Amino acid sequence: MAADEVHESPPRTVLEQKLRERSETHVEFVRAAEEFARNFGEAGTVSERNLKRLVAGRNRDGSRVRPRPATARLLERMLGLTIDELLSPPDMVRSVETGEQELRQMLSAARRVNTEVLALLHEQLTAVRRLDRQLGAAVAHDEVATKIRQVVRLRSHSLTPDTRAELAALLAEFGTLAGWQALDMGAVAESWQHYERAKESAHESEDVAFEVHSAAEQAFVLIEVNETATAVELLRTTEQRACRATGRLLRSWLAAAYGEALAAHGQRSESLRAFDRAASLLPSDASTPDGPYVVLDPVHLARWRGHALARVGEPEAVDVLSSALSRLDPTFTRAETGLRVDLATAFSAMGEREQGRLHADRAAVLAAEIGSARQQRRIDHLRSSLKSSDTVQPGRVSRP
């Protein structure tokens, strides 16, 4: 904190206490709030002047300060507390006994984490994954963040090595899901940090499968920011590490991920060979009872290969993607969104701009429904390309 914001007096509100815990000045918190609002589509804003009034909890006339509803929602989502809680005085009389009692409670809760509890936590992860794939991060992101906090507390108080390792693996799974959600919402820096924490948890699990999966997922952040050469190298070394230490399904998924990175880097032949390898590794039973969760079967592998083909401008992409779309489980809304963007790209590359527009329009509707900033950017870029290609040229009539 800046010197003029260092206080000896106790915080007047929980909000002021939170700022001190974050070690942020008013200016830094305002900037963080602006970034959060952009990343998560919040309309609320908070100025430095308004923040000073809020942390005081009272107006100059002594009346209780109340922010605008949009500002209240922004602060609530950022800090995980209601606005009434944030503006209330903090409890400054927490005794040593209370602290000891809380520690004993968490140690006791961690000791009760058994096979049944772990199974329940995995069921909750499965449920939130279904929400995420069908309704998008706009609905499921907050729930994932809540579960991460819960599992972190249990793991940090667990003294049983096997249980702690199980919780670490579970935390890696929640972390990779949170990273993918943040990436889809356009928050690439936040996504990177989720993957960093997921890798740390995976390492503690002492299971190579979770470690290579977390590392490989992070490569998609690199692709998103056009660090394609780095992504290729990361996935190459990750696939090599997994060769003898993981099952066929994960190795197939890693080969496909490597193929996408190669396509993004413009290496067509190498990309297609990677996808051929993924197909040869794909087991007939694509379930994942053990190890990290990956979604890969013949339909999703075709969707993934079609994405790579569209990236490198192969006409074959249209047939591959159209077939995948006709067989895709309709609950995979985010997958359908990306698939339609790929189809729009492939059709446009073939000169079938009307077909391209149809898929782009449907993808735009889906992207808006699930809050996918990532796919919306792809759609905007594609539409811009389509519009520029329809500019009137000598002897040519533009499309309406």
Secondary structure, DSSP 8 states (H G I E B T S, - for coil): --GGG--SS--SSHHHHHHHHHT--HHHHHHHHHHHHHHHT------HHHHHHHHH-B-TTS-B----HHHHHHHHHHHSS-HHHHTS-------HHHHHHHHHHHHHHHHT--HHHHHHHHHHHHHHHHHHHHH-HHHHHHHHHHHHHHHHHHHHH---HHHHHHHHHHHHHHHHHHHHHHHHTT-HHHHHHHHHHHHHHHHHHT-HHHHHHHHHHHHHHHHHTT-HHHHHHHHHHHHHHHTTTS-HHHHHHHHHHHHHHHHHTT-HHHHHHHHHHHHHH--S----SSSS----SHHHHHHHHHHHHHHTT-THHHHHHHHHHHHS-TT-HHHHHHHHHHHHHHHHHTT-HHHHHHHHHHHHHHHHHHT-HHHHHHHHHHHHHHHHHTS--TT-----
